[in-house]
Amino acid sequence: MSDRPELPLFDKSCTRCERLSSFLQDVARDHPDYYAGPVPSFGTPDARFLIVGLAPGMHGANRTGRPFTGDHAGILLYQTLYDFGFSNLPESQACDDALVLDGCRITNAVKCLPPQNKPVTAEIRNCNHFLASELATVPAGGVVLALGKIAHDAILRSLDIPLSRYRFGHAAEHALDGFVLIDSYHCSRYNTQTRRLTDAMFRNIFTRVRSLLERA
């Protein structure tokens, strides 16, 4: 999909962000049973459907080592993936459970847990080359789902697209080079409990994803 030089999808030993590396060391000391490192993507290689979240959650992916696994944000996401045929199980509890994704992959704009779940712009940029590599694996006619504005902006940055060209908005669609970018509010605890994002709103996003994939 891209003429960019091939770059690695992931580097478990990456320490480019001093603040994040230091924070992960503190987390590992306080929680020695936690994964506490850069979290790789999860799912089907070369999937036509790529989901991009924000960053690992403290007691979710940072604990388990798999995106959206073991935290509140994963409840709605994995149930919806199951309902729409992208997963064999409706729940994701641990990285060694039996859950398998089909035709879908999940990643994050930032691979490491940021303090207070808030990465700074420099940290997002440091991780951009990993995201660019992931986007380059999406086959023509694929769909990329951005969970939240930070993920949306990170996708555009990784493709060297000015942020002003495509504005984030829930259910907004953007035809990019080779795939369609769809935006959704993040399925975080805050958004679901305040009803900013309802189950029906999220399901409507996935209905559209399925429609686009079947059309392609």
C-alpha positions in Angstrom: 0.0 0.0 0.0 2.9 2.3 0.6 6.2 3.2 -1.1 7.8 3.9 2.3 10.9 1.9 3.2 10.1 -1.2 5.2 10.3 -0.5 9.0 9.8 -2.8 12.0 6.3 -3.2 13.3 7.5 -3.6 16.9 10.6 -3.4 19.1 10.2 -4.9 22.6 13.4 -3.3 23.7 12.5 0.3 22.5 13.5 3.0 25.0 13.3 6.1 22.8 10.9 7.9 25.2 12.9 8.5 28.4 9.8 9.5 30.4 7.9 6.4 29.4 10.8 4.0 29.9 11.4 5.5 33.4 7.7 5.2 34.2 7.6 1.5 33.1 10.6 0.8 35.3 8.7 2.2 38.3 5.6 0.2 37.3 7.6 -3.0 37.0 9.1 -2.4 40.5 5.7 -1.8 42.0 4.0 -4.6 40.1 6.6 -7.3 39.4 3.9 -9.6 37.8 2.9 -7.0 35.2 4.1 -7.1 31.6 5.2 -3.5 31.9 6.8 -3.0 28.5 6.1 -1.9 24.9 2.9 -3.8 23.9 2.8 -5.5 20.4 -0.2 -5.5 18.2 -2.6 -8.5 18.3 -4.5 -10.3 15.6 -4.3 -11.4 12.0 -1.2 -10.4 10.0 -2.1 -8.4 7.0 -5.6 -8.0 8.2 -8.0 -5.9 6.2 -9.3 -4.3 9.4 -6.9 -2.5 11.7 -8.0 -0.9 15.0 -5.8 1.8 16.4 -6.2 2.7 20.1 -4.4 5.2 22.2 -2.0 3.4 24.5 -1.9 0.4 26.9 -3.9 0.8 30.1 -2.2 0.5 33.4 -4.1 -2.6 34.5 -5.1 -3.8 31.1 -2.5 -4.2 28.3 0.3 -3.0 30.5 -0.5 -5.8 32.9 -1.3 -8.6 30.3 0.8 -7.6 27.3 -2.1 -7.6 24.8 -4.1 -4.6 23.6 -7.4 -3.9 25.4 -7.0 -7.2 27.4 -8.1 -7.2 31.1 -9.4 -3.7 31.3 -12.8 -1.9 31.1 -12.1 -0.5 27.6 -11.8 -4.1 26.2 -15.2 -5.2 27.4 -17.2 -3.3 24.7 -14.5 -3.7 22.1 -14.1 -7.5 22.3 -17.8 -8.1 22.7 -18.5 -6.1 19.5 -15.7 -7.8 17.7 -17.3 -11.2 18.6 -20.8 -10.0 17.6 -19.5 -9.0 14.1 -17.5 -12.1 13.5 -14.0 -10.8 14.0 -13.3 -12.9 17.1 -14.0 -16.4 18.4 -14.7 -15.2 22.0 -16.6 -12.2 23.5 -14.1 -11.6 26.3 -10.3 -11.1 26.5 -8.9 -11.9 29.9 -5.3 -12.8 29.4 -2.7 -13.0 26.6 -2.7 -16.8 26.9 -6.4 -17.4 26.6 -8.1 -19.0 23.6 -9.2 -15.8 22.0 -8.3 -15.5 18.3 -9.1 -12.6 16.0 -10.2 -13.2 12.4 -9.4 -10.6 9.7 -8.7 -8.0 12.3 -5.7 -6.6 14.2 -5.5 -4.3 17.1 -2.7 -1.9 17.9 -2.0 1.4 19.7 -0.7 4.8 18.6 1.7 4.6 21.6 3.1 1.2 22.5 4.0 2.0 26.1 1.9 3.0 29.1 2.0 6.8 29.6 1.6 8.4 33.0 -2.1 9.2 33.6 -2.9 7.7 30.2 -1.7 10.9 28.5 1.3 10.6 26.1 2.9 13.9 25.0 3.2 14.8 21.3 6.9 13.8 21.2 6.1 10.3 22.5 3.4 9.9 19.9 5.8 10.9 17.2 8.5 8.5 18.5 6.0 5.7 18.0 4.8 6.9 14.6 7.2 4.7 12.6 5.8 1.6 14.1 2.2 2.7 13.3 3.3 3.6 9.7 4.6 0.1 9.3 1.4 -1.4 10.5 -0.7 0.8 8.2 1.5 -0.3 5.3 0.4 -3.9 5.8 -3.3 -3.1 5.4 -4.4 -4.5 2.0 -6.0 -2.2 -0.6 -9.7 -1.7 0.2 -9.1 -2.2 4.0 -10.5 -0.2 6.9 -8.7 1.4 9.7 -10.7 2.4 12.8 -9.3 5.2 15.0 -10.5 5.0 18.6 -10.3 8.6 19.7 -8.7 11.8 18.3 -5.2 11.0 19.4 -5.3 7.7 17.4 -6.8 9.6 14.4 -4.1 12.3 14.5 -1.3 9.7 14.9 -2.5 7.9 11.8 -2.4 11.1 9.8 1.0 12.0 11.1 2.4 8.6 10.2 1.2 9.1 6.7 2.6 12.7 6.5 -0.9 14.1 6.1 -1.7 17.5 7.6 -4.1 17.2 10.6 -6.2 20.0 9.2 -7.1 17.9 6.1 -9.2 15.3 7.9 -11.0 16.3 11.1 -11.8 13.8 13.8 -15.5 13.2 14.4 -17.4 10.1 15.7 -18.5 8.1 12.6 -16.6 10.3 10.3 -15.1 8.6 7.2 -12.0 9.6 5.3 -10.8 8.0 2.1 -7.0 7.8 2.3 -4.5 6.1 0.1 -5.5 2.5 -0.1 -7.9 2.3 2.9 -10.9 4.1 4.6 -10.2 5.7 7.9 -13.3 5.6 10.3 -13.3 7.5 13.5 -15.0 6.5 16.8 -15.0 7.8 20.3 -12.7 5.7 22.4 -14.4 2.8 24.2 -13.0 4.0 27.6 -14.8 3.7 30.9 -15.3 7.4 31.0 -16.9 7.6 27.5 -19.2 4.5 28.0 -20.3 5.5 31.6 -21.1 9.1 30.6 -22.9 7.7 27.5 -20.8 9.8 25.2 -20.3 6.4 23.5 -23.2 3.9 23.7 -23.3 0.3 22.7 -25.6 1.2 19.8 -23.2 3.9 18.5 -20.3 1.5 18.6 -22.2 -1.2 16.9 -23.2 1.2 14.1 -19.5 1.8 13.5 -18.9 -1.9 13.1 -21.9 -2.3 10.8 -20.3 0.3 8.6 -16.9 -1.4 8.8 -18.5 -4.7 7.7 -20.3 -3.0 4.8 -17.1 -1.4 3.6 -15.1 -4.6 3.8 -17.8 -6.6 2.0 -18.1 -4.0 -0.7 -14.3 -4.1 -1.3 
